[in-house]
Amino acid sequence: MSEVEEDPFMLMNADELKIYIAQLQRESANSRIKTSEGSKDLMSFIQDNTANDPLLTGIDSKTNPFIEKKDCILF
């Protein structure tokens, strides 16, 4: 005897279905662009902001608040 697959929507109660439908409505309202267009925009953004990225350019040691303080040893 073969098992009959149950429809997952039949297992949801009314409140769960309302939440699911609301999520689908939010997702359908999002504007979509082609991946090729998004990739070009992302590459342009990266190139425009590379000079200001501290992870790529580093932080000036004079203004770095996370640099370890060195003790002054006189003797």
N, C-alpha and C positions, 0 to 999 in steps of 0.2 A: 504494500500500500504506500503510495507516495504522499509526502507531506505537502499540504497546501500552504503556500506562503501567505501570511497575514499582512494586510495593508497596514503600515505603521500609523496611518491617520485614523484608522478604525480603533486603535488602542488608546488614542488621546481623548481626554475629556474636553468639554466645551471651553473651559478656561485656557487649557493648553493650546487648543486650536486658535482661539482669539489672539493669544500671544504670538503664535506662529504666523498668522495672517498679518498682524501688525508689523512684524519684522519683515515680511515679504514686501509690504507696502513701503516701508522705509527704504529697503534696498532698491525697489523699482524707481524711487524718486531720485536716486543718485544719478548724476550725469556720467556717461561713459565715454571714454576716448579710446582710440586704437592704441595698442601696445607700442607701435612704432612711433606714434606722436608723443606718448608719455615718455618713452625712452629718450627722445630728442630733448624734451623739456627737462628731464632729469639730468642729462649730460650737460646741458646749458647751465642749469642751476649749480651743478658741481663745479664747473669751470669758473663761473662768476664768483663763487664763494670760497674757493680753495685758499686764497691768500688770507682770509680771515678765520680759518679753521685752526684752533689751537692744537688739535690732535695731529694735524699735518705739519704745521709750521713750528710747533713748540711754544712754550710760554717763556717770556723774558724772565731771567732769574731774579731780577730786581723787583718785579711785580708779582712773582709767584707766591701766593699765600700758603702753598703746601710744601715749600722747600724746607728741609730740615735745618733747624737752627743749630749753629755750632757754638760750643762753649768756648769761653775765653780762658786760656790757661796762661797764667803769668809766670809760674815757676815750674 
